[in-house]
Amino acid sequence: MVRTDDRIRLASAVLALTDWPDKAQEHQPHGTHAHSRATRRFLEPLRGHEAVQGFQALLDQGAPLEAMFALVMRMRWPDLEIEALPAWAPPRWNDHLRDFYQRSGLERWWQDEEHHWHSSVLEAQKMFRSVSLKRFLAPFVGPVVETLVFFPNISFPTNREVGIRVGDELVCIAPPRLAWGDSPPWPFDEDAAHIYRAALTQYGRLLMLAFLRTHADALAPVAATPLPVSDQFRAQFPSWQEQFTSLFVSAAVAIFLEEHVSKAEAKAYVLMERKLKGMHSLPGMISVLRRYLNEHGSGRYHDLMDFMPVFPKALRVANKIVTL
């Protein structure tokens, strides 16, 4: 399902007035969508608002964007009432967000800018018509009962996607692919690899983390065996669960890209993951997941839990083979 949500658009608008956009440009200079730039200019008079100060305080404390967006999505629209704010949230933040929305004129602004949002939704819808991410993920995590929601984000953040679980929905908030230099980002329907990578990365991460929690006791003996990963990768993902999830997601994306886009796109993705994350075990993980899918299809394994006892050895062997 592809849609927009005013709570996400509100959180994105408040984020526009924090230091996030400037820091994102310092990290990776990039052109942004015309709507995001215009929104920042439109909201500039409210830079000192309590809602912005609260968001900035959370960012300064190192809180992940996922936490803030998930919290806003728990609020009712349009009154932004919530049963109780978590202890880590700024006091009365929902009240401040409501006041920001009312003072800012965002309702009229979004109406004036609706053509941008409408185009993005249509572009993204076009990309998901011929693929089923649920069907692809089911052999790994079981039947996906959650609704998969894709939010094409032309506001902020402009340089990364955000994946959150809200009730029975998994929501991927994703910007369009960045272009070179100051060029505007690509339309959502002009880079299939980008949109599939973004969606699968977030849905796969959320589903696999839930799978590992559900089967934590049964997986304890498997998790006791360290994964064969580089020091660079281990520094980014310290726990076994984080390492397995990251390897699984990247391998699943690579397999999906090869099946639904092209071998060239899959190869380019693997090279980039290895470069950015030191994910030298990724080719081996891809080989292991392909083996599992083949043997799952033939009936040897009922589900991934049946396969997990042999996973550590299978990955070690696969790593040796792909490096020959």
N, C-alpha and C positions, 0 to 999 in steps of 0.2 A: 504494500500500500504506500502510495506517495501522497503526501499532504503537507500543508503548513499548519502551524499552531501559534496563536498569538502569544502564548506564554513563552515559547522559545524565541519568538521575535522580540519580545520585551527584554528577556535576559540578554539577547544579542545586542540590543540597543544600549542597554546599561553598560555592557562590556565595552562598547565603543568608546566610552568616556573614561575608562580606566587607562592604565599604562600598558595594557596588553597589546594593543595594535602597534605602538611604537617599539616595544620589545620584540614583537614578531618580525617587524621590518629589520631591526638590528640583527636578528638571528638569520634571517633569510629575506633579503630585499625582494619584493614582488609587487606586481600590479594587482589592484583589487577591483572588484565589481563597482560599477558606477553607483549602484544603490548604497553600498557600504560607505563610500566616500561622502555621498550626499547626506546620508543619515548622520554621520559624525558631525558634519557642518550644521545640520538642522538642530541637533541636540546640544551644541556647544554651550549655550547659556545655562544648561543644567549640570555642568561639569562638577559643581560643588554640592550637588544634591546628596541627601543622606543615603539614598539607594546606591549611588555610585560609590560613596565612601565605604559603605558596607561591603560591596563587591570587591573594592580595592583592598580592604583589610583582609578579606579571605585570601585573595591572591598573594598578599604579602606574607601570609602565614603558610603559604605553600599548599593551600587547599586545591584539589583538582577541579578543573572545569566541570567534570562529570557530576561532582557533588552539587555544585550550584545549579546546574541545569536540571538535575533530577529533583532538587528541592522545589524549584519554581514550578515544575510540572506536577508536583503534588498539590499545588494551590488551585483553588477553584477560579474559574474565569467568568466574569471579569472582576469580581470583588477581591480576588487573591486571598481569600480566607483559607486558613489551614487549621487543622485540629490542634497542633502544637508544633512550634519550631524546634528543631534539634538544638542541643546545648551549644554546638559549635557555630550556629548561625548568629548574625548580629541581632540584637534585641529589636523586635518590631520590624524586622526587615520586610515582611510582607506588606505592612502598612506603608512603609517607605516606597516600596515598589508600586503600590497602588497610587500613591500621591505622585510619583514620577510619571506614571502613565497618564494620569489626569492632567497634570501641568504641561506635559510635553506636547500634547496634540498629536500623539502617535497614531491614534485611530484615523484621523483625517490624512496624516502623512502616508500611512499604509494604503489608504484608498487611492491617493494620488499616484502612488508607486506600484499599484496592483499589477500593471502590465509586466513589470520585471518579475514579480513572484509567479504570476500565471505562466509566463513563458518557461520559467525554470521547472515548474511542476510538470508541464507538458513534455519538456525535454527528458526529464528523469523517468516519467511514465513510459516513454517510448523505449527506454533501455531495459525495463524489467518485463516487458510483454512476452518475450520469448524464452525466459529462463525461470527456473524455480530454485531459489536458494534453499527453501525448506527441504525439497527433495534431495538436494545435494548434501545437506548437512545431516539428514536423518540417519544414515548408516553409522555416523560417528557418535551422535548424542541422543539418538532415539527420535521418535516422532516430535516434531517441533510444534507445540500447541500454542505458543505465543504468536501474536500478530507482529509481523515484521514491518516496521514503519520507516520510510526513508524521507527525511526532511531536507530538501535541497536548499542549502543556506547561502544566500547572497549577502548576508550581513557578517557578523563576527562570531567566532574566529574565522579568519580568511585562509589560514594556513594549515589547518588540521581538522579532522572530524572528531565528534564527541559521540560516544555510545552510552546509552542509559537504559535501565530497566524501569518501566513505570507500570505498575499493576501487571496486566497480562500482555503488555506490549514491550518489544525491544525496539528502541528508537535510535537510528543512525542520523546524526545531524552533520551533514557533509558539505563543504564548499566545492565549487567547481575546481577543476584542475588548474594549477598555476601555470601561467605562460612565462616566457623568458622576459627578464628585465621588467620594464614598466608596462608591458603589454597587458591588456585586460585578460582575465582568465577565460578558459575555453567554455563554450556552452556545455551543458551536461550531456547532450546527446552526441558529442563529437569525440569522446574518448571513453569507449566502453571499458577499457582496462582500469581506468581511474575509478569509475563509479562502482564496478564490481569489487575492486580491491577495497574501497572504503566500506561498502556495505558488509562484505564477508568478514573483514577484519573485526568490525564491531559486533556483528551478530555472533560470529564464531567465538570471539573472546568471551562474551557474556554467557553463551550457552555452555562453553567448555568449563568455565569457572564454576558454573552451577553443577555441571556433571561431576567435576572433581570433588566438590563439597558433598554432594549426595553419596558418593562412593568412597569417601575419605578413609573409612576403616578398612575396606577391602583393598584399597590401593596402597595402604601404608607399607607393606613389604616391597612393592615396586618402587615407591618413592624413596625408600631407604638406599637405593642404588643411585649414585650421582650420575647425572646425564653427561655425556661426552661433549661438553661445550667449551668455547674459548673463554679466557679470563675476561676479555672485553664484554662478551655476552653475559657472563655470570655477574659482572659488576652492574649491568643494567637490570638484570632479573635475578635477584639473589636466591629466591626459594625454588624448590623443585617444581611446585605448582605453576609459578610464573614462567619458568623456563619451558616446561612442557606446553603450556598454553600458547606462548609466543611461537614456539616451533610448530605446533599444530596449526595455528592460524596461518602462518606464512606458507607452510606446505600446502594447506588446503586452498589458499588463494592461488598459488602457482598451478596446482592441478586444475582448478576451475578455469583459469585464464587459458591454459593450453587447450582445454576442451571446448571453451566457448568463445575465445577470441583468436589466439594464434600461439604457436610455439615460440615465435619471436618475442611476443609480449611476455610470455611466461619466463623465458630466459632472461630478458631484461630486468624483470621484477626480482628474480633470484639473485642476479648480480648486484642489484642495488641493496637488497636486504643484507647480503654478505658484507658489502662495503660499509653500510651505515651501522649495522649492529654486531658485526663480527660473527654472523650466524653461519659459521663454517659447517655446521652439522645439517644445514637445511637440505642440501641435495640428498643426504642419507635419509632424512625425515620424509622427504617426498617419496623416495623409494619404498620406505616402510609403509606409508599410508596407501600407496598404490597396491602393495602386496595385500594389505588388509582388505581393501575394497574388492580386489579380485577374489580373495578367499571368503569374504563375507557374501559376495554374490554367488559363489558356488555352494554356500551353505556350511562351510567349515566352521565359521564363527557366527554365532547368533547376533552378537553385538560387540562393541569395543571392549567391554569388560572381559569377554572371553579371550580377547587377544592380548590384553595388558600384561599377563604374566610372562609372555615371551617378548614383550616390547623392548626391554633394555638390551637383551642380547641381539635382537633383530636390528636395532639402531647401531650398535657397535659394529656388527658385521657389515651393514650397509655403508657405514662411514668408511670402512676399509676398502670396500669394493669401488665406491665412487671416486676414491682418491688414487686408484691404481692408474 
